[in-house]
Amino acid sequence: MPRPKKIPLRMCVGCRARKDKRELVRVVRTPEHMVLIDPTGKKAGRGAYLCPKLECLQKAAKSRALERALGVQISPEILAELEASLRNED
């Protein structure tokens, strides 16, 4: 009898809910210290996961959870870019 396939779970840094990795959006800090959304989930760098909702991004920005998870200070311009890309995904 085949073993059931494991589903990788990740935690949203905004609402702290554990969800399937494919349901979340990966935000990555590249080795060049750029912060961007990783739609493939395979880019090199430090990653953090967010629900694809603006509320989670705003919570993570307000509590600085995204900055702690990525280990880099995030400018308001980058947050605006992340917000715009999350709006486009909806």
C-alpha positions, 0 to 999 in steps of 0.5 A: 500500500503506497504511503500518502504524500506529505503536504508541506505546510507553511505559516503566514507571517501576517495572520499566523495561520498554517496552510498548504504551501501552494495556497500561500504567496512566497516573499523572498529576499534575494542574495542581493538583498532585494525583496520581491514576490516569488510566484514559482517558490523556487528563487534562491534566498530567504523566504517568508509566506503570506496569505494572498490577502492585503490584510495579511500583508498589512498586519505583517508590515505593521508588526514588522513580522515580514522584516524579522522573517526576511532579516532586512529592513523593508522600505515603504516603496517595496511594501507598495510594490508588494501590495500592488502585486497582491492586488493583481493576483486577485 
